[in-house]
Amino acid sequence: MPIVTVQQGPRTVELKRELVARITDAFVDAYKIPADSVQVWIQETGPESWGSGGKLTADN
């Protein structure tokens, strides 16, 4: 059973729904497995809780 973890900033439910569907479809197509065997976990972090290039994303 594949488990996919997506780490990202906050997104709408509609966007997350589409992402989960597309990731699931990719595994079904590539591995020839049933869709219900694919798990997608979305971990969202606000811009005040991650940084890049030495700066918080919230400060950009």
C-alpha positions as CSV (number, residue, x, y, z in Angstrom):
1,M,0.0,0.0,0.0
2,P,1.7,3.2,-1.1
3,I,1.6,6.2,1.3
4,V,2.4,9.6,-0.2
5,T,3.1,12.5,2.1
6,V,2.7,16.1,0.7
7,Q,4.2,18.9,2.7
8,Q,2.9,22.3,1.7
9,G,1.5,25.6,2.8
10,P,-2.3,25.9,3.3
11,R,-4.5,25.3,0.3
12,T,-8.3,25.1,-0.2
13,V,-10.2,21.9,0.2
14,E,-11.0,22.0,-3.5
15,L,-7.3,22.1,-4.4
16,K,-6.4,19.3,-2.0
17,R,-9.3,17.2,-3.3
18,E,-7.9,17.5,-6.8
19,L,-4.3,16.8,-5.7
20,V,-5.3,13.6,-3.9
21,A,-7.3,12.4,-6.9
22,R,-4.4,13.0,-9.3
23,I,-1.8,11.4,-7.1
24,T,-4.0,8.4,-6.6
25,D,-4.6,8.1,-10.4
26,A,-0.9,8.3,-11.0
27,F,-0.3,5.3,-8.7
28,V,-3.2,3.3,-10.2
29,D,-1.8,3.9,-13.7
30,A,1.9,3.3,-12.8
31,Y,1.5,0.3,-10.4
32,K,-1.7,-1.2,-11.6
33,I,-3.1,-1.2,-8.1
34,P,-6.6,-0.4,-6.8
35,A,-7.3,3.2,-5.9
36,D,-8.3,2.3,-2.4
37,S,-4.8,1.0,-1.6
38,V,-3.3,4.4,-2.1
39,Q,-3.1,6.8,0.9
40,V,-2.2,10.5,0.6
41,W,-1.4,12.5,3.7
42,I,-1.3,16.3,3.5
43,Q,0.7,18.1,6.1
44,E,0.1,21.8,6.0
45,T,2.4,24.4,7.6
46,G,1.7,28.1,7.8
47,P,4.2,30.6,6.3
48,E,5.3,31.6,9.8
49,S,6.5,28.0,10.5
50,W,8.9,27.4,7.6
51,G,11.7,29.3,5.9
52,S,13.9,29.3,2.8
53,G,17.2,31.1,2.1
54,G,17.6,32.1,5.8
55,K,14.2,33.9,6.0
56,L,10.7,32.9,7.2
57,T,8.3,32.5,4.3
58,A,5.9,34.9,6.1
59,D,8.6,37.6,5.8
60,N,8.8,37.5,2.0
